[in-house]
Amino acid sequence: MLDTIDRIAADYLKPAAIHAAEEGVFQQSLWEALGDVGLTTAMLPESAGGLALGLHEVCDMLSRCAYHAMPIPIAENALAIALVAASNPQWKGPLADTLIEAYSKEQHRLVLCASLQKEEQLAFRVAWASQAQALVLVDEQGTVSWCDRARQAWHVLAAKRNLAGEPREDIRIHAEHISTRSHAVGLHHRFEQMGALVRTAQMNGAMQRTLQLSIQYANERKQFGRAIGKFQAVQHMLAVLASHAAASQAAYQAALDAIALHGWGEHTPWSVAIAKARASEAAGLCADLAHQVHGAMGFTREHSLHRFTRRLYAWRDEFGNEAYWQSRVGAWTLELGAEALWDHLVRH
């Protein structure tokens, strides 16, 4: 699948498409190409034409999409399906039936997700809300709802963008048009953790590409008669960049392993929190170092570096920045107490 994603990126991420995406044009052909190979439906059950994969099993594919800076909400689509799966175990329930029916009617349906403030019926910074055909919403009580655009279930209050230029829109939900609901205790926190895992996967993909571009530029750019990569100062910057990217990748892999072993049990949030905190911290450092290596060239519109560093700067804050997750780990540590901490560390 990773090779397939590489081929799709080569075919569809031409300069004209990249420029159009920067101007806010949704890349429908790219979305459909990913749908045709099953990436947008990989988490659906096999009976519905999917591969029955879990969120942690598609994260490497999401990371590869970020490696190419694909300007589409593939991660938010995966989160929406994961929310439905979490609230309808074994894909049994009204919300699961609604989602499966929607995809049976239209394979390339754009289903996204958002966190809902129930009292005000507001959702803030929703990715690509104006493009979505359906939204899966989760509120503070763990209620998951299905909203269909065809029923005019929401409208955009403010159209915004993050640092990467990705749409992040504030919307108001019309509660009378919500068609299906499910409930699961603690699902709001699960959504936050799943979002953190997905952003970690994406940041790792972008960091790997940033490192690759920096090494390539350092080997090609010549100054004083030799490649700048031969200078010790530049070598040091590349080494620090690579070490942060590797540390982030290791924490991310540990989180995936924890989910594979324990599911989304009580110990998994630790691994996800550590992975997101490490990735968010590394993202800013790697982006800064990459721009130092590239110099003024890295800031030009023509060079591709900014497509990845702007995403790193944006994603590091979404679903909690490093300070947020570090404080959560600290609070959980205090709750465990000194006697239980060591046992927790060696077992998990």
Rosetta silent file (secondary structure, phi, psi, omega in degrees, C-alpha in Angstrom):
SEQUENCE: MLDTIDRIAADYLKPAAIHAAEEGVFQQSLWEALGDVGLTTAMLPESAGGLALGLHEVCDMLSRCAYHAMPIPIAENALAIALVAASNPQWKGPLADTLIEAYSKEQHRLVLCASLQKEEQLAFRVAWASQAQALVLVDEQGTVSWCDRARQAWHVLAAKRNLAGEPREDIRIHAEHISTRSHAVGLHHRFEQMGALVRTAQMNGAMQRTLQLSIQYANERKQFGRAIGKFQAVQHMLAVLASHAAASQAAYQAALDAIALHGWGEHTPWSVAIAKARASEAAGLCADLAHQVHGAMGFTREHSLHRFTRRLYAWRDEFGNEAYWQSRVGAWTLELGAEALWDHLVRH
SCORE:     score description
SCORE:     0.000 S_00000001
   1 L     0.000  -35.395 -179.878    0.000    0.000    0.000 S_00000001
   2 H   -64.002  -39.664  176.534    2.865    2.410    0.731 S_00000001
   3 H   -64.442  -36.800  178.278    4.202    1.960   -2.808 S_00000001
   4 H   -64.427  -41.727  177.438    0.696    2.583   -4.130 S_00000001
   5 H   -62.092  -40.334  177.574    0.494    5.835   -2.166 S_00000001
   6 H   -60.473  -42.766 -179.472    3.852    6.873   -3.650 S_00000001
   7 H   -66.745  -41.040  178.761    2.552    6.239   -7.170 S_00000001
   8 H   -63.399  -41.412  178.422   -0.653    8.169   -6.526 S_00000001
   9 H   -60.983  -42.868  179.527    1.353   11.099   -5.175 S_00000001
  10 H   -64.278  -34.615 -176.998    3.537   11.119   -8.286 S_00000001
  11 H   -79.821  -34.806 -169.007    0.475   11.053  -10.545 S_00000001
  12 H  -111.190  -18.951 -179.117   -1.732   13.600   -8.789 S_00000001
  13 L   -95.403   61.772  174.485    0.516   16.006   -6.874 S_00000001
  14 L   -80.493  161.575 -179.139    1.640   18.038   -9.871 S_00000001
  15 H   -52.598  -39.963 -179.290    2.596   21.718   -9.386 S_00000001
  16 H   -64.908  -40.601  179.539   -0.782   22.919  -10.667 S_00000001
  17 H   -67.892  -39.991  178.886   -2.668   20.686   -8.222 S_00000001
  18 H   -63.497  -43.662  179.297   -0.466   21.759   -5.315 S_00000001
  19 H   -64.235  -42.275  179.276   -1.006   25.429   -6.157 S_00000001
  20 H   -62.994  -39.960  178.349   -4.771   24.921   -6.468 S_00000001
  21 H   -63.430  -38.207  177.406   -4.860   23.177   -3.098 S_00000001
  22 H   -63.142  -28.101  179.210   -3.017   26.129   -1.545 S_00000001
  23 L   -87.663    1.519  175.305   -5.786   28.352   -2.902 S_00000001
  24 L    99.301    9.156  179.854   -8.436   26.205   -1.219 S_00000001
  25 L   -83.634  122.818  179.856   -9.512   23.945   -4.086 S_00000001
  26 L   -70.806  133.303 -175.872  -10.392   20.463   -2.827 S_00000001
  27 L   -88.545   79.361 -176.184   -8.462   17.784   -4.721 S_00000001
  28 H   -62.830  -39.804 -178.633  -11.356   15.490   -5.595 S_00000001
  29 H   -64.491  -37.707  176.702   -9.379   13.435   -8.117 S_00000001
  30 H   -66.127  -43.063  178.343   -6.708   12.679   -5.507 S_00000001
  31 H   -59.972  -44.182 -178.845   -9.387   11.718   -2.985 S_00000001
  32 H   -68.383  -34.707  178.145  -11.027    9.371   -5.468 S_00000001
  33 H   -63.567  -41.528  177.187   -7.682    7.801   -6.397 S_00000001
  34 H   -68.097  -35.579  176.761   -7.048    6.933   -2.754 S_00000001
  35 H   -66.860  -35.682 -178.670  -10.600    5.632   -2.473 S_00000001
  36 H   -64.782  -28.182  178.784  -10.154    3.440   -5.529 S_00000001
  37 L   -94.939    4.173  172.803   -7.283    1.567   -3.845 S_00000001
  38 L    90.460    7.320 -177.155   -9.287    1.150   -0.653 S_00000001
  39 L   -69.410  -38.220 -177.264   -7.475    3.559    1.655 S_00000001
  40 L   -76.376  -12.742 -179.856  -10.573    5.570    2.598 S_00000001
  41 L  -121.876   13.575 -175.270  -12.551    2.404    3.412 S_00000001
  42 L   -62.685  -26.275 -177.045   -9.794    0.190    4.851 S_00000001
  43 L   -88.792   -6.964  176.816  -11.282    0.391    8.354 S_00000001
  44 L   -71.331  155.834  177.813  -14.754   -0.745    7.308 S_00000001
  45 L   -64.957  157.064 -178.653  -15.693   -4.398    7.969 S_00000001
  46 H   -61.065  -31.754  179.174  -15.022   -6.921    5.223 S_00000001
  47 H   -64.897  -20.103  179.213  -18.765   -7.407    4.753 S_00000001
  48 H  -103.804   12.196  178.029  -18.929   -3.749    3.686 S_00000001
  49 L    91.098    6.173  179.013  -16.002   -3.984    1.288 S_00000001
  50 L   -94.715 -167.563  179.920  -13.324   -2.860    3.733 S_00000001
  51 L  -111.826    1.169  178.850  -10.285   -4.571    5.229 S_00000001
  52 L    58.362   35.800  178.673  -11.442   -4.460    8.873 S_00000001
  53 L   -83.916  151.579  172.752   -8.250   -2.663    9.925 S_00000001
  54 L   -86.027  167.439 -178.833   -7.923   -0.788   13.189 S_00000001
  55 H   -58.257  -42.382 -178.438   -6.882    2.844   13.410 S_00000001
  56 H   -65.364  -22.565 -179.165   -3.366    1.879   14.539 S_00000001
  57 H   -82.339  -19.016  177.810   -3.062   -0.381   11.494 S_00000001
  58 H   -99.258   -3.412 -176.111   -3.741    2.425    9.002 S_00000001
  59 H   -62.029  -36.552  179.002   -1.472    4.955   10.727 S_00000001
  60 H   -64.716  -32.368  176.140    1.551    4.024    8.620 S_00000001
  61 H   -70.240  -38.777  176.349   -0.517    4.749    5.503 S_00000001
  62 H   -64.943  -38.059  177.598   -1.551    8.110    6.952 S_00000001
  63 H   -62.575  -39.183  179.691    2.103    8.795    7.709 S_00000001
  64 H   -68.350  -36.455  175.346    3.000    8.063    4.087 S_00000001
  65 H   -62.078  -39.916  178.058    0.321   10.462    2.875 S_00000001
  66 H   -69.258  -30.394  175.732    1.868   13.131    5.113 S_00000001
  67 H   -58.409  -29.841  177.933    5.296   12.262    3.700 S_00000001
  68 L  -100.416    3.973 -178.439    3.899   13.570    0.411 S_00000001
  69 L    52.125   47.039  179.631    1.964   16.444    2.066 S_00000001
  70 L   -65.290  122.299 -174.737   -1.272   15.275    0.468 S_00000001
  71 L   -84.469   57.956 -179.430   -3.734   18.200    0.791 S_00000001
  72 L  -141.452  155.402 -176.340   -6.773   16.089    1.727 S_00000001
  73 L   -86.049   52.462 -177.895   -8.453   15.152    5.044 S_00000001
  74 H   -65.785  -34.215  179.577   -7.522   11.468    4.932 S_00000001
  75 H   -69.269  -42.215  179.765   -6.666   11.451    8.659 S_00000001
  76 H   -67.148  -31.656  174.979   -9.974   13.023    9.677 S_00000001
  77 H   -65.026  -43.551  177.813  -11.801   10.476    7.539 S_00000001
  78 H   -63.178  -39.369  178.474  -10.009    7.650    9.374 S_00000001
  79 H   -64.254  -39.615  179.349  -10.890    9.236   12.727 S_00000001
  80 H   -61.351  -45.856  179.825  -14.563    9.453   11.767 S_00000001
  81 H   -66.855  -38.319  178.177  -14.704    5.758   10.907 S_00000001
  82 H   -63.489  -36.856  176.894  -12.761    4.894   14.079 S_00000001
  83 H   -62.447  -44.784  179.033  -15.318    6.824   16.150 S_00000001
  84 H   -63.031  -43.880 -179.882  -18.174    4.847   14.643 S_00000001
  85 H   -63.245  -38.702 -179.036  -16.335    1.573   15.232 S_00000001
  86 H   -69.490  -32.319 -178.271  -15.597    2.492   18.857 S_00000001
  87 H   -89.638  -10.269  179.075  -19.224    3.388   19.595 S_00000001
  88 L  -131.861   79.548 -177.345  -20.644    0.342   17.768 S_00000001
  89 H   -54.481  142.732 -177.118  -18.611   -2.763   18.785 S_00000001
  90 H    57.159   21.636  178.786  -18.393   -5.481   16.122 S_00000001
  91 H    57.427   37.541  177.382  -19.982   -2.954   13.769 S_00000001
  92 L  -117.381  116.756 -178.703  -23.407   -3.636   15.268 S_00000001
  93 L   154.164  163.569 -176.033  -25.580   -0.613   15.897 S_00000001
  94 H   -63.748  -36.531 -179.031  -27.557    2.118   14.152 S_00000001
  95 H   -69.361  -39.730  176.274  -24.576    4.410   13.592 S_00000001
  96 H   -62.577  -42.072  178.910  -22.540    1.610   12.023 S_00000001
  97 H   -62.001  -40.560 -179.793  -25.469    0.754    9.758 S_00000001
  98 H   -63.736  -45.023 -179.611  -25.766    4.400    8.700 S_00000001
  99 H   -64.135  -46.704 -178.834  -22.056    4.673    7.857 S_00000001
 100 H   -63.033  -40.621  178.435  -21.960    1.398    5.934 S_00000001
 101 H   -63.940  -39.648  179.521  -25.079    2.329    3.991 S_00000001
 102 H   -61.539  -42.941  179.575  -23.574    5.714    3.113 S_00000001
 103 H   -73.871  -27.430  177.081  -20.453    4.099    1.672 S_00000001
 104 H   -68.173  -28.400  178.888  -22.471    1.467   -0.166 S_00000001
 105 H   -83.013  -32.208 -177.902  -24.227    4.275   -2.029 S_00000001
 106 L  -148.286  108.392 -175.275  -21.079    6.298   -2.729 S_00000001
 107 L   -62.495  -33.016 -174.377  -17.602    4.817   -2.406 S_00000001
 108 L   -98.519   23.799 -179.193  -15.866    8.195   -2.397 S_00000001
 109 L   -60.559  137.036 -179.687  -18.069    9.802    0.247 S_00000001
 110 L   -96.479   97.724  179.444  -16.211   12.382    2.334 S_00000001
 111 E  -107.508  121.899 -176.853  -17.042   11.581    5.973 S_00000001
 112 E  -122.040 -175.231 -172.656  -15.165   13.659    8.548 S_00000001
 113 E  -136.911  163.306  178.039  -15.224   14.176   12.319 S_00000001
 114 E  -163.245  155.732  173.907  -15.458   16.885   14.962 S_00000001
 115 E   -95.033  125.978 -172.392  -15.694   17.443   18.702 S_00000001
 116 L  -103.378  131.898  167.992  -19.080   18.959   19.599 S_00000001
 117 E   -89.173  105.015 -165.557  -19.868   21.399   22.393 S_00000001
 118 L   -64.666  -42.308 -175.128  -23.333   20.096   23.104 S_00000001
 119 L   -61.997  -43.744 -178.474  -24.881   23.032   24.968 S_00000001
 120 L   -90.837   -9.427 -175.411  -24.056   25.565   22.255 S_00000001
 121 L    55.534   44.862 -179.846  -24.241   23.027   19.389 S_00000001
 122 E  -120.471  149.165  172.384  -20.918   24.356   18.135 S_00000001
 123 E  -134.392  129.623 -174.129  -17.836   22.639   16.758 S_00000001
 124 E  -107.299  145.686  175.407  -14.600   24.573   16.348 S_00000001
 125 E    52.288   50.398  178.617  -11.759   24.201   13.850 S_00000001
 126 E   -81.641  127.282 -177.714  -13.418   21.367   11.963 S_00000001
 127 E   -69.816  123.884  174.244  -11.219   20.143    9.122 S_00000001
 128 L    53.943   37.384 -177.216  -12.750   20.690    5.679 S_00000001
 129 L   -59.684  -37.433 -177.742  -16.265   21.104    7.118 S_00000001
 130 L   -71.075  -16.026  179.261  -17.502   22.943    4.030 S_00000001
 131 L   -98.182  -19.542 -173.879  -16.398   20.011    1.838 S_00000001
 132 L   -66.041  142.562  173.229  -17.693   17.168    4.017 S_00000001
 133 L   -92.036  -19.708  175.980  -20.727   15.183    2.921 S_00000001
 134 E  -155.817  151.055  177.019  -21.254   13.881    6.460 S_00000001
 135 E  -123.539  138.735  170.343  -19.841   14.553    9.924 S_00000001
 136 E  -105.077  116.658 -174.599  -19.384   12.174   12.838 S_00000001
 137 E  -108.634  144.891  173.550  -19.594   14.235   16.029 S_00000001
 138 E  -130.429  132.724  179.769  -18.649   13.309   19.590 S_00000001
 139 L  -105.489 -178.275 -173.942  -19.608   15.398   22.628 S_00000001
 140 L   -64.875  -23.141 -179.830  -18.291   15.549   26.201 S_00000001
 141 L   -86.965   -2.854 -179.829  -20.705   12.817   27.365 S_00000001
 142 L    88.998   12.943  176.744  -19.464   10.327   24.765 S_00000001
 143 E   -82.520  126.826  179.481  -22.489   10.618   22.486 S_00000001
 144 E  -106.890  129.782 -174.304  -21.577   10.070   18.839 S_00000001
 145 E  -125.291  152.739  177.080  -23.887   11.577   16.220 S_00000001
 146 E  -109.818  125.569  177.417  -24.255   11.386   12.450 S_00000001
 147 E  -120.976  129.366 -178.505  -24.915   14.586   10.514 S_00000001
 148 E  -107.613  130.342 -179.065  -25.644   14.510    6.801 S_00000001
 149 H   -63.350  -30.892 -179.276  -24.923   17.534    4.630 S_00000001
 150 H   -61.414  -24.711  179.433  -27.868   16.648    2.402 S_00000001
 151 H   -95.666    9.319  179.909  -30.139   17.445    5.356 S_00000001
 152 L    53.905   50.427 -174.633  -28.393   20.793    5.951 S_00000001
 153 L   -79.417   -9.044  177.685  -27.357   19.627    9.405 S_00000001
 154 E  -154.197  160.111  171.008  -24.694   22.340    9.839 S_00000001
 155 E  -139.726  153.375 -175.157  -23.531   25.653    8.516 S_00000001
 156 E   -83.295  127.227  176.824  -20.145   27.362    8.621 S_00000001
 157 E   -90.470  -40.136 -178.615  -19.800   30.316   10.998 S_00000001
 158 E  -147.459  125.690  178.510  -16.163   31.163   10.295 S_00000001
 159 E   -94.530  116.552 -178.575  -13.843   29.819    7.610 S_00000001
 160 E  -125.992  174.811  175.485  -10.273   29.639    8.888 S_00000001
 161 E  -140.531  150.691  173.764   -7.027   27.889    7.985 S_00000001
 162 L   -84.777 -175.775 -176.430   -4.152   26.512    9.989 S_00000001
 163 L   -62.181  -25.073  179.513   -0.513   27.391    9.312 S_00000001
 164 L   -83.783   -3.310 -177.848   -0.381   24.754    6.588 S_00000001
 165 L    85.779    6.941  179.238   -3.317   26.344    4.775 S_00000001
 166 L   -79.208  136.571 -179.275   -5.655   23.452    5.630 S_00000001
 167 E   -60.778  131.896  173.649   -9.297   24.487    6.230 S_00000001
 168 E  -136.335  103.587 -167.729  -10.287   24.661    9.897 S_00000001
 169 E  -115.824  141.080  173.681  -13.849   25.952   10.158 S_00000001
 170 E   -88.252  132.127 -175.835  -16.155   26.824   13.041 S_00000001
 171 E  -132.378  157.725  172.012  -19.648   25.419   12.507 S_00000001
 172 E  -112.768  132.357 -179.465  -23.067   25.360   14.145 S_00000001
 173 E   -94.157  136.417  174.393  -24.962   22.079   14.252 S_00000001
 174 L   -95.139   99.792 -170.333  -28.729   21.975   13.743 S_00000001
 175 H   -57.641  -30.675 -177.366  -29.669   19.349   16.330 S_00000001
 176 H   -67.987  -14.067 -178.873  -33.055   18.649   14.755 S_00000001
 177 H  -102.946    3.844  175.517  -31.279   17.263   11.680 S_00000001
 178 L   -73.484  123.166 -169.587  -29.045   14.781   13.528 S_00000001
 179 L   -94.584  -32.685 -173.505  -30.261   11.421   12.270 S_00000001
 180 E  -140.678  141.707  178.628  -28.440    8.749   14.300 S_00000001
 181 E  -135.821  149.494  170.643  -26.803    8.594   17.732 S_00000001
 182 E  -138.348  163.360 -177.650  -24.749    6.125   19.753 S_00000001
 183 E  -139.274  139.572  174.989  -23.213    6.401   23.202 S_00000001
 184 L  -149.104  131.122 -177.840  -20.101    5.009   24.865 S_00000001
 185 L   -64.185  133.623  176.459  -18.600    6.048   28.202 S_00000001
 186 L    78.040    7.702 -174.380  -15.252    7.826   27.882 S_00000001
 187 H   -70.366  -27.184  178.126  -15.427    8.082   24.115 S_00000001
 188 H   -62.965  -41.216  177.064  -14.660   11.801   24.116 S_00000001
 189 H   -68.850  -37.033  177.537  -11.277   11.077   25.713 S_00000001
 190 H   -61.496  -41.199  179.200  -10.744    8.203   23.293 S_00000001
 191 H   -60.818  -42.263  178.052  -11.340   10.577   20.390 S_00000001
 192 H   -61.026  -42.446 -179.983   -8.692   12.932   21.757 S_00000001
 193 H   -68.879  -41.019  177.719   -6.220   10.060   22.053 S_00000001
 194 H   -63.870  -40.994  177.235   -7.002    8.733   18.578 S_00000001
 195 H   -62.416  -40.140  177.735   -6.547   12.222   17.163 S_00000001
 196 H   -63.214  -40.694  178.991   -3.203   12.539   18.945 S_00000001
 197 H   -64.036  -43.468 -179.103   -2.072    9.206   17.487 S_00000001
 198 H   -64.232  -44.848  178.599   -3.086   10.208   13.968 S_00000001
 199 H   -65.074  -34.348  176.173   -1.315   13.569   14.173 S_00000001
 200 H   -62.085  -44.689  177.465    1.768   11.791   15.524 S_00000001
 201 H   -59.152  -44.848 -178.763    1.746    9.499   12.506 S_00000001
 202 H   -65.698  -42.651  179.814    1.414   12.466   10.174 S_00000001
 203 H   -63.170  -37.790  178.640    4.168   14.457   11.870 S_00000001
 204 H   -65.065  -38.995  175.753    6.538   11.520   11.631 S_00000001
 205 H   -62.749  -43.939  179.674    5.882   11.250    7.908 S_00000001
 206 H   -67.529  -36.497  178.440    6.492   14.968    7.429 S_00000001
 207 H   -66.443  -39.368  177.938    9.653   14.860    9.561 S_00000001
 208 H   -61.969  -39.869  178.801   11.081   12.019    7.497 S_00000001
 209 H   -70.220  -38.187  177.900   10.507   14.023    4.323 S_00000001
 210 H   -62.094  -42.154  177.203   11.977   17.151    5.899 S_00000001
 211 H   -63.710  -44.476 -179.782   15.100   15.209    6.858 S_00000001
 212 H   -61.064  -45.149  179.455   15.388   13.741    3.371 S_00000001
 213 H   -62.755  -38.589 -178.197   15.072   17.159    1.729 S_00000001
 214 H   -67.862  -43.020  177.876   17.670   18.642    4.076 S_00000001
 215 H   -63.603  -43.078  179.743   20.220   15.894    3.395 S_00000001
 216 H   -61.672  -45.437 -179.034   19.627   16.198   -0.342 S_00000001
 217 H   -65.424  -41.141 -178.907   20.047   19.977   -0.291 S_00000001
 218 H   -64.570  -30.123  178.983   23.188   19.793    1.859 S_00000001
 219 H   -82.131  -23.889 -177.303   24.770   17.385   -0.625 S_00000001
 220 H   -94.492  -36.684 -175.569   23.801   19.431   -3.684 S_00000001
 221 L   -76.158  125.801 -178.158   24.364   23.025   -2.513 S_00000001
 222 E  -110.394  140.742  177.730   27.976   24.118   -2.877 S_00000001
 223 E  -146.005  135.211 -177.786   29.703   26.947   -1.047 S_00000001
 224 L    56.112   35.942  173.165   33.417   27.793   -1.024 S_00000001
 225 L    84.529    4.233  177.657   34.031   25.051   -3.553 S_00000001
 226 E  -150.208  161.557 -178.774   32.401   22.132   -1.745 S_00000001
 227 E   -61.804  139.321 -177.709   28.991   20.845   -0.696 S_00000001
 228 H   -63.951  -20.679  177.048   27.711   22.533    2.461 S_00000001
 229 H   -66.872  -11.090  177.589   27.092   19.057    3.873 S_00000001
 230 H   -83.768  -15.112 -179.364   30.866   18.750    4.250 S_00000001
 231 L   -80.869  139.104 -174.026   30.947   21.552    6.817 S_00000001
 232 H   -62.595  -37.540 -178.731   30.872   20.415   10.434 S_00000001
 233 H   -62.731  -42.082  178.840   28.232   22.942   11.490 S_00000001
 234 H   -69.472  -40.317  177.100   25.795   21.699    8.838 S_00000001
 235 H   -59.349  -39.166  178.959   26.589   18.078    9.665 S_00000001
 236 H   -64.003  -44.316  178.863   25.767   18.828   13.292 S_00000001
 237 H   -61.300  -42.244  179.038   22.404   20.347   12.363 S_00000001
 238 H   -65.629  -37.462  179.457   21.542   17.321   10.230 S_00000001
 239 H   -65.885  -41.842  178.539   22.571   14.962   13.026 S_00000001
 240 H   -66.320  -42.661  177.714   20.347   16.748   15.544 S_00000001
 241 H   -58.248  -47.628 -178.352   17.463   16.798   13.061 S_00000001
 242 H   -64.593  -37.256 -178.350   17.855   13.069   12.414 S_00000001
 243 H   -68.477  -39.403  177.349   18.067   12.226   16.116 S_00000001
 244 H   -66.921  -41.345  178.406   14.836   14.071   16.932 S_00000001
 245 H   -63.426  -40.109  179.871   13.056   12.422   14.012 S_00000001
 246 H   -68.221  -40.715  178.759   14.304    8.991   15.121 S_00000001
 247 H   -63.983  -40.684  177.730   13.276    9.542   18.751 S_00000001
 248 H   -64.218  -42.277  179.169    9.817   10.612   17.646 S_00000001
 249 H   -62.711  -38.850  179.562    9.515    7.579   15.389 S_00000001
 250 H   -65.210  -42.932  178.658   10.511    5.273   18.259 S_00000001
 251 H   -65.900  -38.726  177.210    7.871    6.732   20.586 S_00000001
 252 H   -62.866  -44.664  179.546    5.263    6.471   17.833 S_00000001
 253 H   -64.975  -36.245  176.961    6.122    2.822   17.196 S_00000001
 254 H   -63.148  -37.924  177.574    5.897    2.104   20.926 S_00000001
 255 H   -66.192  -42.489  177.419    2.376    3.556   20.938 S_00000001
 256 H   -61.917  -40.977  179.124    1.359    1.374   17.986 S_00000001
 257 H   -64.225  -39.446  179.736    2.781   -1.687   19.750 S_00000001
 258 H   -63.565  -41.241  179.363    0.866   -0.833   22.927 S_00000001
 259 H   -68.099  -40.543  178.663   -2.414   -0.588   21.030 S_00000001
 260 H   -61.745  -35.144 -177.864   -1.725   -3.839   19.180 S_00000001
 261 H   -84.405  -42.090 -170.162   -1.098   -5.618   22.505 S_00000001
 262 H  -115.525   -0.753 -173.830   -3.625   -3.978   24.822 S_00000001
 263 L    65.957 -151.941  178.568   -6.167   -2.286   22.571 S_00000001
 264 L   -97.807   50.853 -179.507   -7.413    1.046   23.905 S_00000001
 265 L   -77.826 -168.978 -172.688   -7.156   -0.108   27.523 S_00000001
 266 L   -68.682  -22.436 -176.787   -6.202    1.878   30.592 S_00000001
 267 L   -92.955  -19.238 -177.101   -2.453    1.797   29.872 S_00000001
 268 H   -61.873  -39.067  179.924   -2.551    2.798   26.202 S_00000001
 269 H   -54.209  -32.104  176.583   -3.142    6.539   26.840 S_00000001
 270 H   -58.565  -51.279 -176.527    0.332    6.734   28.410 S_00000001
 271 H   -63.447  -40.832  179.377    2.013    5.504   25.249 S_00000001
 272 H   -66.651  -42.719 -179.993   -0.072    7.744   23.004 S_00000001
 273 H   -61.809  -44.337  179.491    0.550   10.784   25.218 S_00000001
 274 H   -64.498  -41.378  179.916    4.306   10.210   25.231 S_00000001
 275 H   -63.816  -44.389 -179.413    4.344    9.699   21.455 S_00000001
 276 H   -67.949  -40.923  178.927    2.374   12.889   20.765 S_00000001
 277 H   -62.455  -42.962 -178.938    4.446   14.928   23.215 S_00000001
 278 H   -68.441  -39.921  179.963    7.689   13.689   21.669 S_00000001
 279 H   -67.651  -42.166 -179.670    6.471   14.260   18.118 S_00000001
 280 H   -64.153  -40.287  177.558    5.181   17.766   18.860 S_00000001
 281 H   -65.109  -44.313 -178.526    8.465   18.705   20.497 S_00000001
 282 H   -68.142  -32.813 -175.162   10.487   17.246   17.638 S_00000001
 283 H   -58.144  -49.401 -179.616    8.300   18.839   14.963 S_00000001
 284 H   -65.266  -41.554 -179.987    9.250   22.403   15.796 S_00000001
 285 H   -65.490  -43.760 -179.816   12.927   21.574   16.249 S_00000001
 286 H   -64.986  -41.328  179.057   13.133   19.605   13.001 S_00000001
 287 H   -63.839  -43.556  178.844   11.375   22.341   11.042 S_00000001
 288 H   -60.813  -46.576 -178.196   13.691   25.002   12.477 S_00000001
 289 H   -65.483  -38.815  179.121   16.806   22.977   11.688 S_00000001
 290 H   -61.595  -41.040  179.098   15.636   22.180    8.167 S_00000001
 291 H   -70.671  -31.029  174.896   15.197   25.872    7.417 S_00000001
 292 H   -64.666  -42.473  179.277   18.634   26.599    8.855 S_00000001
 293 H   -64.427  -43.193 -176.069   20.166   24.039    6.501 S_00000001
 294 H   -77.754  -21.704 -176.328   18.270   25.357    3.486 S_00000001
 295 H    64.968 -148.091 -176.522   18.829   29.029    4.261 S_00000001
 296 H   -63.000  -29.296 -177.554   16.773   31.520    2.257 S_00000001
 297 H   -59.219  -35.646 -177.252   15.955   28.919   -0.403 S_00000001
 298 H   -68.523  -15.866 -179.864   13.747   26.988    2.011 S_00000001
 299 H   -92.387   -6.556 -178.126   11.439   29.971    2.457 S_00000001
 300 L   -75.836  151.517  178.955   10.649   30.379   -1.232 S_00000001
 301 L   -65.843  -31.592 -176.108    7.284   29.325   -2.609 S_00000001
 302 L   -70.449  -31.050 -179.525    8.992   27.335   -5.357 S_00000001
 303 L   -80.321  145.072 -173.915   10.855   25.052   -2.957 S_00000001
 304 L   -81.430   -9.797 -173.637    8.827   22.207   -1.466 S_00000001
 305 H   -55.412  -43.060 -174.655   10.249   22.407    2.075 S_00000001
 306 H   -63.068  -24.980  178.819    7.586   24.781    3.388 S_00000001
 307 H   -62.736  -28.119 -178.784    4.814   22.327    2.476 S_00000001
 308 H   -95.755  -41.015 -178.645    6.153   20.014    5.188 S_00000001
 309 H   -69.409  -36.269  176.848    7.435   22.453    7.794 S_00000001
 310 H   -64.489  -35.758  175.868    4.185   24.431    7.827 S_00000001
 311 H   -67.295  -39.783  177.291    2.327   21.186    8.476 S_00000001
 312 H   -61.581  -44.726  179.185    4.708   20.348   11.298 S_00000001
 313 H   -63.199  -34.633 -179.178    4.147   23.745   12.895 S_00000001
 314 H   -78.258  -48.832 -173.898    0.367   23.313   12.585 S_00000001
 315 H   -68.323  -25.871 -177.597   -0.008   19.657   13.564 S_00000001
 316 L   -62.173  -26.580 -178.914    2.175   19.941   16.670 S_00000001
 317 L   -94.601  -18.672 -176.057   -0.608   21.944   18.361 S_00000001
 318 L   -78.934  139.919 -173.792   -3.627   19.985   17.118 S_00000001
 319 L    58.507   36.052  175.227   -5.089   17.383   19.498 S_00000001
 320 L    94.330  125.933  177.678   -2.846   18.751   22.242 S_00000001
 321 L   -85.151 -175.930 -175.456    0.682   20.156   22.091 S_00000001
 322 H   -63.842  -37.163  179.776    3.685   18.753   23.943 S_00000001
 323 H   -64.195  -40.054  179.744    3.011   20.772   27.103 S_00000001
 324 H   -61.492  -50.007 -176.110   -0.561   19.461   27.279 S_00000001
 325 H   -74.015  -31.337  174.741    0.401   15.799   26.959 S_00000001
 326 H   -64.693  -38.926  177.431    3.420   16.121   29.227 S_00000001
 327 H   -67.016  -34.748  177.307    1.155   17.547   31.929 S_00000001
 328 H   -65.341  -43.822  177.822   -1.254   14.648   31.423 S_00000001
 329 H   -61.739  -40.799  177.698    1.558   12.123   31.858 S_00000001
 330 H   -62.178  -42.469  179.276    2.655   13.969   34.998 S_00000001
 331 H   -64.926  -42.227  178.623   -0.863   13.892   36.435 S_00000001
 332 H   -64.555  -36.394  178.997   -1.240   10.171   35.708 S_00000001
 333 H   -63.477  -43.298  178.772    2.135    9.528   37.341 S_00000001
 334 H   -65.007  -35.869  178.366    1.039   11.291   40.526 S_00000001
 335 H   -65.774  -36.022  179.288   -2.192    9.305   40.551 S_00000001
 336 H   -65.857  -42.194 -175.340   -0.257    6.030   40.374 S_00000001
 337 L    88.788  161.671 -174.024    1.981    6.847   43.289 S_00000001
 338 H   -63.149  -39.894 -174.818    5.613    5.951   43.835 S_00000001
 339 H   -68.378  -36.430 -176.487    5.070    2.270   44.607 S_00000001
 340 H   -87.257  -15.056 -173.259    3.024    1.526   41.486 S_00000001
 341 H   -64.198  -48.681 -177.045    5.052    3.651   39.058 S_00000001
 342 H   -61.626  -42.858  178.714    7.977    1.281   38.557 S_00000001
 343 H   -59.580  -40.249  179.080    5.675   -1.686   38.022 S_00000001
 344 H   -64.452  -42.789 -176.903    3.759    0.304   35.422 S_00000001
 345 H   -65.467  -42.121 -176.407    6.923    1.317   33.573 S_00000001
 346 H   -77.750  -23.307 -178.652    8.389   -2.182   33.334 S_00000001
 347 H   -90.065  -26.392 -172.354    5.099   -3.810   32.365 S_00000001
 348 L  -128.877    0.000    0.000    3.890   -1.268   29.839 S_00000001
